[in-house]
């Protein structure tokens, strides 16, 4: 039995079972990633203006429908989680621009404190927006990359003999994290002047970390 041989033209699409074309999935993924990026960027600005902004308003600012937003972020918690992750990634990249592995460790730590505060101050509105929505432990986990930088500087300071070794390293890292966030809350409540916070944090943390004088 003879079969007619047919050739597809360059303009014909090769179809997979079910009518799908090669490359369809990657295109859909790329579209989804662009949509997610637009939503997260819009949400960041919306939460900056109003920590209690509605998800409908975020969708409008992102130029997507509510259905699209909810398809990617079913809840306010999911959206805030993504925004926090994005902002901490930006913070880590900003801190990565500083040379923290060279020079005296105490000077590197001072730079880290002041730079960390500047970044946190710019994103302090997320603390209010995520309060009661994102669990404190999860919020802390988002900062692991940044806190790893803190830990490296602390270890270097301990090796140089300028930072204390009589307290657990994990506690020293937690103190850094907690004090910076406490300072943001105090500044927001106007208990501290924003312009004074970098010096207050630097002096507080540096004195706490200093190797105790031997008696």
C-alpha positions in Angstrom: 0.0 0.0 0.0 1.4 3.4 -0.9 1.2 6.4 1.4 1.2 9.9 0.1 4.2 11.8 1.5 3.3 15.3 2.8 5.6 18.0 4.0 4.7 20.9 6.2 5.6 24.3 5.1 7.8 26.6 7.2 4.8 28.6 8.1 2.9 25.6 9.5 3.2 25.0 13.2 4.0 21.5 14.5 1.3 20.6 16.9 1.5 18.4 19.9 -1.3 16.2 21.1 -4.1 18.3 22.4 -3.3 21.2 20.1 -0.3 22.5 22.0 2.7 23.9 20.1 6.3 23.5 21.1 7.4 26.5 23.1 3.9 27.2 24.3 4.7 26.3 27.9 7.9 28.4 28.1 5.9 31.3 26.6 3.2 30.9 29.2 5.7 30.7 32.0 7.4 33.8 30.7 4.1 35.6 30.6 3.3 34.5 34.1 6.7 35.6 35.4 6.2 39.0 33.8 2.8 39.3 35.4 4.1 38.3 38.8 6.9 40.8 38.6 4.5 43.6 37.6 2.2 42.7 40.5 5.0 42.6 43.1 6.5 45.9 41.9 3.1 47.5 42.0 2.3 46.1 45.4 5.6 47.4 46.8 4.6 51.0 45.8 1.0 50.5 46.9 2.0 49.2 50.4 4.4 52.1 50.6 1.5 54.6 50.2 -1.0 52.6 52.3 -0.1 49.5 54.3 -3.8 48.6 54.3 -4.3 48.9 50.5 -6.8 46.5 49.0 -5.7 43.8 46.6 -8.1 45.2 44.0 -6.2 48.4 44.1 -2.9 46.5 43.7 -4.3 44.7 40.7 -5.4 48.0 39.2 -1.9 49.5 39.8 -0.3 46.5 38.2 -2.6 46.7 35.2 -4.0 43.2 35.7 -7.4 41.8 36.6 -8.3 40.7 40.1 -8.6 37.2 38.7 -5.0 37.3 37.5 -3.7 38.6 40.8 -5.6 36.0 42.8 -4.3 33.3 40.4 -0.8 34.1 41.4 -1.4 35.3 45.0 -4.5 33.7 46.5 -4.3 35.7 49.7 -2.9 38.9 51.1 -0.4 36.8 53.0 0.9 35.3 49.8 1.3 38.7 48.1 3.0 40.2 51.2 5.3 37.2 51.4 6.4 37.8 47.8 6.9 41.5 48.3 9.0 40.9 51.5 11.1 38.4 49.6 11.7 40.9 46.8 12.6 43.7 49.1 15.1 41.6 51.1 16.7 40.5 47.8 17.1 44.2 46.9 18.6 44.8 50.4 21.0 41.9 50.0 22.1 43.2 46.6 22.7 46.7 48.1 24.7 45.3 50.9 26.7 43.2 48.5 28.0 46.4 46.9 29.9 47.1 50.1 33.3 45.5 50.8 32.7 43.8 54.2 35.4 41.2 54.1 38.3 43.6 54.2 39.7 46.0 56.7 39.1 46.0 60.5 36.0 44.0 61.3 34.6 46.6 63.7 34.7 49.2 60.9 33.0 46.8 58.5 30.3 46.1 61.1 29.7 49.8 61.6 29.2 50.2 57.8 26.9 47.2 57.9 24.8 48.7 60.7 24.4 52.1 59.0 23.8 50.7 55.5 21.3 48.1 56.9 19.4 50.9 58.6 19.2 53.0 55.5 17.8 50.1 53.6 15.3 49.2 56.4 14.2 52.8 56.7 13.2 52.7 53.0 11.2 49.6 53.5 9.9 50.1 57.0 6.3 50.4 55.7 6.4 46.7 55.0 6.7 46.1 58.8 3.3 47.8 59.3 1.8 46.1 56.3 2.9 42.6 57.3 2.1 43.0 61.0 -0.4 40.3 62.0 -0.3 38.8 58.4 3.2 37.3 58.1 4.4 35.3 61.2 7.5 36.8 62.8 9.4 33.6 62.3 8.7 33.6 58.6 9.6 37.3 58.3 12.9 36.4 60.0 13.5 33.6 57.5 13.2 36.1 54.6 16.3 37.9 56.1 18.6 34.8 56.2 20.8 36.0 53.3 21.3 39.4 54.9 21.9 37.9 58.3 24.5 35.6 56.9 26.5 38.7 56.0 26.1 39.9 59.5 27.3 36.6 60.9 30.4 36.6 58.7 31.5 40.0 59.9 30.8 39.0 63.5 32.9 35.8 63.1 35.8 37.9 61.6 35.6 40.3 64.5 35.7 37.5 67.0 38.8 36.1 65.2 40.4 39.5 65.4 39.6 39.7 69.1 37.5 42.9 68.8 34.1 41.2 69.3 33.1 39.1 72.3 33.0 35.3 72.2 31.3 34.7 75.6 27.8 34.9 74.0 26.3 32.6 71.4 26.9 33.8 67.8 23.2 33.2 66.9 22.2 35.5 69.8 24.4 38.3 68.5 22.9 37.9 65.0 19.4 38.0 66.5 20.3 41.1 68.5 21.3 42.9 65.3 18.1 41.9 63.6 15.9 42.7 66.6 17.4 46.1 67.3 17.2 47.3 63.7 13.5 46.4 63.6 12.9 47.9 67.1 14.6 51.1 65.9 12.2 51.3 62.9 9.2 50.9 65.2 10.5 53.6 67.6 11.2 56.0 64.7 7.7 55.3 63.3 6.2 56.1 66.7 8.4 59.3 66.8 10.2 58.1 70.0 13.4 58.5 68.1 14.4 61.0 65.5 15.2 59.3 62.2 18.4 61.3 61.7 19.7 60.0 65.1 19.0 56.4 64.5 22.2 55.4 62.7 24.4 56.7 65.5 22.1 55.2 68.2 22.2 51.8 66.5 26.0 51.9 65.9 26.8 53.0 69.4 24.4 50.4 71.0 25.5 47.4 69.0 29.2 48.3 69.0 29.3 48.6 72.8 27.3 45.4 73.2 29.7 43.5 70.9 32.9 44.9 72.3 35.1 42.3 74.0 34.6 42.7 77.8 37.6 44.1 79.6 39.3 41.5 81.7 39.2 42.3 85.4 
